[in-house]
Structure formats: C-alpha cells, structure tokens
Amino acid sequence: MDGSETPATTRCKIVIDINKALEAKLKPLSELVAHEVGKSLTKAIAEVMVFKSHDIQDLMDYESKIIDDIIEEIRGIIPKVLYVNKNIVGMDSRLERLISLLKIQFNDVRMIRVYGIGGVGKTTIITSLHNKISNQFKCISFLTNIIEESTKDSGLLKLQQQLLDDTLGVKGQLNLKNIQEGVEVIKDRLHSKKVLVFLDDIDNLRQLEHLVGECAWFGPGSRIIITTRRKDLLTRHGVDYMYEVDKLNIEEALQLFCSYAFKQHQPGIGYGDLSNQELKDWQSELKKLEEVPNMEITNVLKISYDGLDDMQKMIFLDIACFFRGHNVEPIIAILEGSGFNAESGINALVDRCFITISKDEDIEMHDSLTQMGKEIVYKECPNEPGERSRLWRNMDVCQVLTKNTGLMTRLRVLDIYYKYVQLSEGFAFPSYDLTSLKWDGYSLATLPSNFHANNLIHFCLWNSNIRRLWEGNLCLKKLTRLIMDGSKQLIQIPQFSTMPNLEYLYLSGCVNLESLPNDIHKLKHLLLLHCSGYSKLTSFPKIKRSIGKLQRLALVETTIKELPSSIELLKGLCSLDLTNCKNLESLPNNICNLSCLITLNLDGCSKLRKLPEDLERMPCLEFLSLKSISCRLPSLSSLSHSRRLCLDHCDLTPEVIKRDNRLNALELLSLRNCNIINEGEALNGIFHLCSLKVLDLSGCNTEEGGMFLNDLLVGITQLSNLRALSFSLSHCKKLPQIPELPSSLRLLNAHSSNGTALPLMDSLVNCLKSANQGSSGIPEWIRNQKEESCIEIKLPKVWYENNEFLGVAMCCVYLPLESDSAHESEIEIESDDGSGYEIDEIEFGEESLNVNEIEYGFTTELKFCGDEYGSPPMCRQYLEFRSTCKSYHSRGCASEQMW
C-alpha cells in the first residue's frame, strides 16, 4: 500500500479486483443458470461479499483462496442445473401438464407419480422439471437409478444418506447405522422443511417405504416426484396424483423425424420429389428396423421384462407375437385354456405399462415392446424356427408346416394369414395343446384324422376349401368361437350338441350351406349368430327351448321365406338383421314380444306382404330401418325409445308419424326418395320431433309444388335441435327463396337448380349477411372457388380457439358429362399449424346413360382432425350425408345442378 492509499481505498480496490476475478471464474456458471436464477446470482455475490468483507483486509495475499471460498458458497446458494437436451420434441406440453399437477402455490404435501414404459422419457421429463422449479425450494434431492443402487450392499441405506445430505446440506456429518435409523432421522429432520425430492426408477414398495414413507414425513409445501414403470406400485403406496408419459402424437413424430432427416422441424421444400434411390434407402432402413430392433432400446426395455414372473413373461410374449390389437375378452379365454391365470397376468402387464387396454377393449402394445418380445423368441433358436416357442412370420410357419417338425408337437396357438400354403393329404395336427386355430385359406377338404380339439377354444377357417368339419363323437366342450366365413365349399356343420359352450358362430359367405342343425336350442351360451350370403339357406330352424343369451342374429342376404313363430323364445335378442332377404314374405306377429330388441333391420325385404301391426309395443327398439319396403307401413308414432328411423323408398302416409306422436327420443329420420301420400298431413308430425338432429328429405316427391316445400321448411324452424338437413330443390321453379332455418343447423345439403336462391347464411352460422349467387351459381361470398374436384383451404392458426370461426360453408355446381360414369371429389381444409379438418369421399356415379333422367349420388364427410394433429378433442364433429340429384338430358346437354 503506497502513501496515497487508505485502508478503505485498498479494500475497495481488492473488492473490485475480486469482482473481476469472480466475473471471469463464474462466467461459465452464470451462463449455465442464467435462464433459471437470473438476478439471484448478482444478489448472492453481493451477500457473500458483505459476508467476506472482514476477511479481505487481513487476507490480501490470499486473493485466490478468497475467490474459491466465495465460489463454493455461491454454488451452495444457486440450485444445480442438470443437463437436458434443449431440443426435445414434445417436452413443453408434457412438462406443462406435469407442473399443473404439482400446484406449487398450495401449501399441502404432494406425491406425484410419473409412470410409463422404459425409455419413454420419464427421467428426461423430471430432469427438466427439476431445472424449472428448483429455484423455489432450498432443500432438494435428486436420487437416480434407484433400482440398480438398492440392489447393492447397503444400497437403501446409502440412498437414505444421500437424501439427508442433499436436503440438509450436512454431507459427511451424519452417519446412519441401519435402514430403520435412516427412516427415523428422515422423519425427525425433514418434517418441518419444505423439500423437493425426486426418486427416479422405483420398482418395489420397500424402496418407497424407506425413503418417502408418508406425506407427514415432510414439511408444508413439499413435493415428492416418483418415476416408475409399475402403475400398481404407487397405488398401493397411496400416491394420489398420477401422470402417464404418453408417446409422441403424429405431429410430434413428424417433427422428430424431420429433425434427423432434414435438420429442421418440418419437411424441406421438395421433399416429396425424392429420387427412387433415396426412397429405396429409406424403405430399406424402415424394413431393417422392423426386423432388427435397436439393441440399445431393447436392453432398456428388457430390464422391465426381467422383472416379470414366468407366467407374466409367457403372456407378454403371446401378446407381442400374436394378440396385439385383439379384443381382450377372447384372448383371456385362449390364455386360460393354456393354463394361465390370464386376467391376473394381463392386469399385471397393464400395471407395469407393457400394454394398455383401449376404450374398445383392445390390447395395445408399443412397437418397441413388440419388437423386443419377438427378438426374445427369435433368440431361442435363431437358425431353426421349429425349435422356437412361437412363430409369426409366414416363411417360418410354411417351413415348419411343410416339414412337420419342431413345435408342431407342442402347439398352443396357430395363426396363419397366408392363403398359399398348400398342404399334403397326410398333413396332421399332432398337438394336444392347441387352444386357438386361425387359418385363412386352409386348402384341404377335411380336417386331419388325428385332429385333436379337446382344448380348442377358437376355431377359425376363413376362405377355406373344407366341406365338412369333424365327424362322429368328437365333442369340443371348450369351443367358444367358430368362424367359417368365406368357406364356399362347406355343405354341412356338425350338430350343435358337439359344441355346447359355443358363444359366437360366423357363417357368412358359405354359399353351399343349405341348412343349420335343428338342435340350435342346445346352444345355451350362444351370444351371436351371423349368417349372410346364403344363396341356399331357405329356412331357419325351429327353436324348441329358450335361448336367453342370444343377443345378435343376422340372416343377411339369405333366401329364407319366413321366420318361425318360435323366434319369440329368443328372450335376450337385442339385434335382428334381415337386410336384403328378398324372398322373405312374412314375419310372425309375436316378433313384437322380443322385449329386449334394440335394432331391427328389414332393408330390401321387398316381398314382405305385411309388417306386424304391433311394432309400437317393442319397448326398447332404438333403431328401425325399413328401406325399400313395398308393403304399407304401420303406425310408428309410439316408438318412444327410437333414436334412428330410416324409411327410404317407402310410401309415407299420415298414419306413420302422427301429429301427436311420442317419438321424443328420435334423433335421425331418413325419408330419402319417399313417395309421400297426402303431403301436408304426412309430414306434419315431423315438426313435433323435439329431439331430432338429422333430417334427410332428399329425393322426396316435391316436384309438384314449391309452395308445399316452402310450408315444410317453415315448419322445420320449430326443430330447435336440428343439426343437419338434406333436401332436393332440383327443377323446383316455384320456390324463389329458402326461408330462414333453425339456428342450431350445422350442415345443410340443399341440392337445387339455379332458379332457387340459397338461404341467408346467418340462419346457418349467424355470421354471413347475404347469399347472392354469382354467375357460376356459387354464392359470391364463398371464397376458394375452383373448377376442380379437390380444394385445399388453409385455416388460421389455433382456429379451434377462435370464437369468430363458426364453421365452413361448401357449395358445388356440376355439369355431368355423358362420358363420365363416376367421379370422386375431395376437399381438404388445413390450418397453418397443421390442424384442421377435411371433407372427402364425395362420389357420384351415373346409373344409366340410356334414359333422359340420370341420378348422381354424393356422399360427404365433414370431420375435425383434432386427434391426429393435437387440437382439442372437444372440437371434433362428424356429420354424413348422401344426396342424389336427378339431372335431365335435353338436346345432348345435361342440366346444370348446384349442391
């Protein structure tokens, strides 16, 4: 210190020097945590400088040591930032959902479980969560690899020690002697502290009980986040808040793919113009991934597999190789037939995230898990397929079947979806353990003489050449499903007494089968009988005793002339389908005694002389379809539970739907191409259908006067719940303007000629002021006009959150050409953010080119794509119509039509 410097100035200089040195040494640290701690770093430095100021004057010669001490103290104040890749696809949305469960602003103690299959990203998500919220806690611990660590000597004790060291900052000061002491110390030292604890990869209850036993162990505001592959584990522990890490949706998967393929989030310009060689390279890589799984991923997943017991492993491999995507109920039956406790095993696989059960009760499994399962089976014997426990590839199955070697002696399940396996007459099924046989295209006319079926539960021979099934005294007591669809050579099936526990019988397309066994009453457990396409089946067997469990009976396109009066013994029947039974002449009156019947379909039964008068007595009937029935329709006004009524191509009289009807539940009424008798009264009852949502009047006989149609449309305004309306104004010159329609309407299919103006669109979507038509016949306010069959429309981003966006109006004008027999149109509507909806499958075809009147039919589908692109599912809407236009030819030209 020279003469000009005072102690104060010297101290100031040293502080400045230290600040510069600190700035240099702390620069990497400050950059690392800048996004998390911000101003906290500056505040921490200031606090430490004040705290250390008394040392600076005495320790000027030890500047470096002082700086190191300060850095250590700052490191203790600033939360650690754990490494996470910054560009992880889908992280933000998942992190947001997880944070919403934490409710950090509340002062309670919460345990949150994060579960999912191995490799799905649980650790990555909670690491990002740590970096996001750790600055709100002083006591933090992040315990990783708990499964691996807890298996080592004193593993749990060391994890307890780390938990205390992290949260209390007492590293090396506590020395736990045993696990029980660790529990007591955790409870004693942390019960008043607000802690943030992460337990990554828990696999048994003991780990939880000794590390974070109860919420009461920790102070108010504490948050405990636990990851596991076992859904059931945390339920038993009493963890109330759960978050399942879901897989990437389509948009996210595309983004991930593009980040590797194009080094950007979206496909590059011209990516659709890849060369043939580039496409072949990509296809080759995809095929390679399907056949040779990524071993790094497989090894991660196999840790979970190794934790299953033997029965669970067997069930998992069966599902991976055969039953993925199948309905869970029949699979349980097959597995139990193999001696497994199937329900318990499947529940265990669900709890451990190996499979999920969809809302349709189908078994779903991730592609990577499926690949791992097949790889495990393949490695049982890579060079000899016959020595493996399961076969699923066509080439392997063909090899084993033709050589009759290997696992044929211990077959449990045989699924063949390959029609070109040609068997020799000496082919045999030597297995006594077969529980499920599914074979598409079985080539032999009979089953092998040594066919063992004692344990068979499912027997399916689609499109087979078989003429007869088993004969003699063979009894298949365990058989629940028999499916022979498409077996055109089949002429006889065994007596039903040989399969007393049958539940499902499918015989569609068996065109040479002339009759069903007459002991159908012995099928006490039958739930479904489906026969269709029987050109030779002329009668249904008489039912001698009640079959109370039969729920669905379909005799579609058979040649039966009548149903037996004993049909009333099917007390539990819910659905009866007689579609296109064109020889059917009568129905027994006591069919109305089927008190459980929900669906009755008589479409196309054109020879029916009379319908039962008491159809109204059927208390549960919800769906009634009588399309193209030529006989007089009875009153249907008292079908109080009916939701869908289809009377297309029928004679509609005032007695069918009366003004004082009780059709209070009716949501859909289709009267397409009806011959309306006494028009004013016949349709008057429609205006009182308070629940009606869909009304189809297209093709009705409205040509006689537009004023009648005007009165009808005025009456329709009373239908306050109507969502979709279809009618035809073709060649109707007396209706100058469509009146205002119900404000609830969302789809209008108004097929008209140019002489009739479309309605004011504010009566449809309450947003458009006029509907003036341009020279093309299309209203001027409709944008994106194009003379093609496909239009793509861009919507604004997040259109589904825009209250001003109310819907889409679509108009089509077409001039049918004599050279065109069929056309398809498609309208795709997509927004800037990839979400949107599409209108597709608009088809029209010429029924006859040799007459002056030609009919063109349109089918439209309007659907939101919220599921595919991540937009909210509440935005989804689906409406469907088919519209027919009568277009006239005059002097070689067809009349122009608007739809």
KAWOQUI-V110311 format. One record per helix or strand of 3 or more residues. SS is the DSSP state (@ for helix, = for strand). FROM is the first residue (numbers start at 0). TO is the last residue. If there is no record, write none. Layout:
SS_FROM_TO + SS_FROM_TO
This chain:
@_6_36 + @_39_55 + @_59_76 + @_90_101 + =_109_114 + @_121_135 + =_138_142 + @_145_149 + @_154_167 + @_178_189 + =_194_201 + @_204_210 + @_214_216 + =_222_227 + @_230_236 + =_240_243 + @_249_260 + @_270_272 + @_275_290 + @_294_305 + @_309_322 + @_327_336 + @_341_350 + =_361_363 + @_366_377 + @_384_386 + @_393_402 + @_405_409 + =_412_415 + =_435_439 + =_457_461 + =_480_482 + @_495_498 + =_503_505 + @_519_521 + =_527_531 + =_551_555 + @_564_568 + =_574_576 + @_588_592 + =_598_600 + @_614_616 + =_622_624 + =_643_645 + =_667_669 + @_678_681 + @_683_687 + =_693_695 + @_705_715 + =_723_728 + =_746_751 + @_761_764 + =_789_794 + @_798_800 + =_821_830 + =_835_844 + =_852_863 + @_865_868 + @_872_874 + =_877_889
